[in-house]
């Protein structure tokens, strides 16, 4: 009787794990519900690994149920987890350090003292890391002269150029948007935006040696979850009687709206990539996991630096929802990554990531 119960639970977990393989191939506009499974792949993987260990102890043949399902999703497994135990070969070319970081409004939505402290910590971190190219999302600043804080930050980081675009139209003396800092000169620039979407990306064409390299800084649509929504998720739906269903429905609507908008944004972005004649470095907060439609559209065009030199799962979201890798550095296929790093610093609700690459 107990064996039947555990086998039934194992089958449910295995079928659910199969469901996490589908979002990569089914567009959210076709089925936003299926897209949800891409968010929980690591959790379902761990559950199935738990069943494998359980059956190996008590009835080893039944371990094949989860083993077969896990191996059937090998590509998904490799998109999410990497170990890279062996060092790579010797690469020739120009060596660059690229860093991307969602700085969560750069401390301006926090209390004055805490916000200023976090800004100084982020600035110190960036200056100490000294990347050649830095892409920031959710940059925000205030100043008597609107662009003065950006110019001061450029000088502090000792970089030659910066390119900034607001998510929406700039307001009074405030800036809120995307910025690329670079030690190289820019020969062109542009932004990605269409009707119904804020500015979700910018690019700068940088002159690196004798080559022109296009650097994208991307911030796809977020789910816009409130603290109460996140608390609802992490507390497994504990809610006052009568409020559970409406709250769950509201979160589902937010998720599906974001999935569908990100699909439109990624379709626009991949069309841009198809027409780009330069080597590409693409950084940013994509707000989607390696099991998602968005991620798989990108890796059909570019390489994921984490897959080349990352280790483990490299969670990049620092909030309460676990196992989310949503910040990436992608490159054109001829580019090689020889080091990838996730920095576990607590200055934002994201962790910064960097890659050492050769052009």
N, C-alpha and C positions, 0 to 999 in steps of 0.2 A: 504493500500500500504506500509506504513512504517512498519507495523507489519510483513508483508510478508518478507520485506528486513531483519529485525532483526532475524526472524525465520530462514531464509536462512543462514545468517552469523552464527547463533547458530549451525545449522546442520553441517556446514563446520568445526567449532571449535570442535564439538563433534566427528566427524569422524577423525579429526586430532589427538584428544586425544586418541582415540582407537588405532591409529597408534603407539603411544608411548608405548603401552603394548606389541607390537610384538618383539622389539629387544631382550628382555630377552630370547626368545625362538627360534629365528631364527639366526643362525650363520652368521657373517659378510661375510664369503666366499660364502654363499648362496645368500645373498642380502645385499651388503654394503649400499645401499640406505635406507633400512629400519632401519639400525643401526643409521642413522642420527636422527631419531625421538627420540631416547633415550636422546639426548642432550637437548631437549626443553620441556620435560615433565612439569617441574614447571611452565613455561610460559603458556603453554596450559591449565594447571590446573587452574591457576589464571584467565585466560580468561573465562573458563567455569563457574567458581565461580561468575564472574562478571555477566554472563548471568542469573545465578540462582537468584541473587539479583534483577536484572532488571525485570525478569518475576514475581517474588514474589510481586513486586510493581504494575505491570501493568496487568498481566494475569497469576495468580499463577500456573495454571495447566501446562502451557508450561515450567515451571521450571523443570518438571520431565525429560525433554530431557537430560539436562546436569547432573542432579542428578543421573539418572540411569547409565549413562556412567561413571561418577566418581566412583560410588559404584562398577561397574563392574571391575574396576581396583584397588580394595581394597589392594591387595598384593603390587602393585606398589606404592600406596599411602603410605603404612606403611614402605616400603623400603626407601622412600624419606623424610617423615615427622614423627617426634615423639614428644610427649609432656611429657610423664613420670611424671605426676603430683604427683604420690605417691612414697614414699621412699620404697626401697626394703627391704627384710628380712635380717636376720643375717646370714652371711656366715662364714664357718670355713675353715681354711687352711692358707697357706702362702700368705701374702698380698704383691702385687707388683705394682709399678707405671711404666707404659710403655708409652713412648712418641715417636712419629714419626714426622719428619719435613723435607720437601724439602727446603734446604737452598739456592737454586738458585745460585750455584757456589761459595757460601760462600763469596760473595763480590768481587771476583777476576776479574770479568768482568766490574766492575764499576771503577770510578776514584779512584786514590790511597787513597785520604783522606776519601771519602765516603765509599769505600770498607772496609777500615780498621775499620771505625766506625761501620759499619754493622756487621763485624765479632766479634768485641768486644761486641756489643749488643746481638748477638746470644749466644756467650759464657756466658755472664752474665745471660741471660735468662735460659739457660740450667743448669748452676750451681745453680741458685736460685730455679729452679723447682726440681732439684736433683732426677731424675728418676732412678729406678734400671736398666732399659734397655732403651737405646736411639738408634733409627734407623734414620740415616740421608741419604737423597738422594741428588744428585748433590753436594756432598762434593768436594771441590777443594782446593788445597794448593800448595805453592811453597816453596822450601827450599834448602839450600846448600846440605844437606843430605835429600834425597827424603822423607823419612818417619819421619823425625824429627818433623815437625808440628803436625803430628798425635799423636806422643808420648807426645809432650808437651800438646796437648789438652786432652789426657787421664789423665795426671797429674792434669791439671786444673779442670777437672770434677770429680776428685777423684774417678775414677773407676778402677777396677782391670784388665780388659781385653778389647781389641778391636779387631775387625776383619774387614779388608778393602779389597776390590777388585775394580780394575779399570773397567770402562765400556769397554775400549779398552786397548791395551798394554800401560803401563806407558811411558811417554815421558819426557826425560831428567830429570829435577828436579821437574816435575809437577805431581800431582795426580788429578784424576777426576773420582769419582765413588761412591760406596756405602760403608757405614761403620756402624757397630754395636758396641756400647759401652755398657759395662755391669759391674755391681758390682759382678757378679758371675764368677766362673772359667769355661772355655770352654773345653769340652772333645773331640769335633770334629767340623769340619767346612766344607763348600763347596760353590760352586757357580752354578748358573743356566745360561746356555748358550747353544745355538745350532747354526748350520751353518745358516748364514743369519741374525743373531740377535746378538747385543752386549750383554755383561753380563747384565742381567735384574733382577737378584736376587742373594742374598747370604743367607746362613743360618749358625747359630752357635748353637751347642748342649750344653746347659748350665746346670751345676749341681746346682740345687736349692733344698736345703734340701736333702732329699733322692731320689729326682726325677730328671730325665733328661728331660729338656724341649727344644724343637727345636724352635728357633726364626728365622723367615724369615724377611728379609728386601727386599722389592720388588719395582722396578721402571719399569713399563711397558712402551712400546713405546709411545712416545709423538707425537703430530700431526705436530710439527716443524713449527708452524705458525710464520711468521715474523710480526713485528710491523705493517707493512702496511696491512697484512692480517687481523689482529685483528681490525684495524681501519675500514677496509672494512665491517667487520661483525657488529661492534657496531654502525656504521653510516648507517646501513640498506642498504648497497650496493651503496651508493652514489659514483659515479666514473665518470671519464671523458668519454665522448661519444666514443664508440668503444672499450673501455677497460673493460667494465662491464663483458661481457661474458667470455673473456679469464681469467680474475681474478677469477671469480666464478668457472670456470672449474679447475683452478689450486688449489684452496682451496678444492674443492670436491675430487680431486685426492689425496691430502695430507691426507684428512680425511679417505678415503677408504683404502689407503695403511696402515695407522695406525690401523684402525679397524681390518684388516685381519692379520697384524703382532701380534697384541695383542691376537687375537684368538689363534694363534699358541703358543704364550707364555703361555697363560692360560691353554691350553691343556697339555703342558709340565709340568706346575706347578701342575695341579690336578693329573697327574700321579705320581708326586713326593709325593703328599699328600697321595695317596692310598697306597704307599709303606712305609710311615713313621709310626713307631710304638710308637712314643713319643707324649706327649701333645704338641700342637702347638700354638704359638703366631705368627701372621703374620701381619706385618706393612708395610706401604709404600704408594707411589704415583702410583695409578693404571691407572690414566689418563682416567678413564671412570666413568660414573654416576651410581647411584643405579638402573637405568632403563635399564642397558646394559646387553649384553650377558656375558661379563667378570664377572660382579658383581654376576649374578645369578649362574654362574658356581661355584664361591667361596662359596656362602652361601648354596649351596647344600652339602658342606663339613664342613663348619665352621660357627660360629656365628659372627654377626656384633656388636661390642661393642656399637656403636651409637644407634642401635635399642633397646639395653637393657636399656641404661641410658642417651641417648642423648636427646636434646630438639630442636624443630623447624626443620630447614633444615640443619643447621650447615655447611654452605658453607665453603669449605676449599681452593678453588682457589681464590687468592687475586687480580687477574688481572681484566681487564675491562669486561670480559664476566661474566654475573651474574649467580647465583644459581648453581654453579658447586661444588658438593661434590665429590671429587676424591681421597681424602686421607683417609685411613681406618686403623683400628685396628681390626683384626679378631682373634678369639680364637677357640680352640676345644670346643665342646659342654659341657663337664663337668665343664669348667672354668666359673666362674661368674664375671660379671662386676658390681661394685657398684657405680662407678662414671665415667662420661665421660666429657671431657672439650675440647672446641675449644678456642684457644688463639688468639684474634684479635690484633696481633702485626705486624707492617709493616716493617719487616726486609727482606722480601722475597716476591716472587709472590705466595707463599702458606702460609696458616696459620698452625701452628703446632697443633696437637691434642694429647691428652693423655687419658689413661684409668687406673683406679685403679681396679685391678682384684685380685681374690683369686684362687690359684692353689689348 
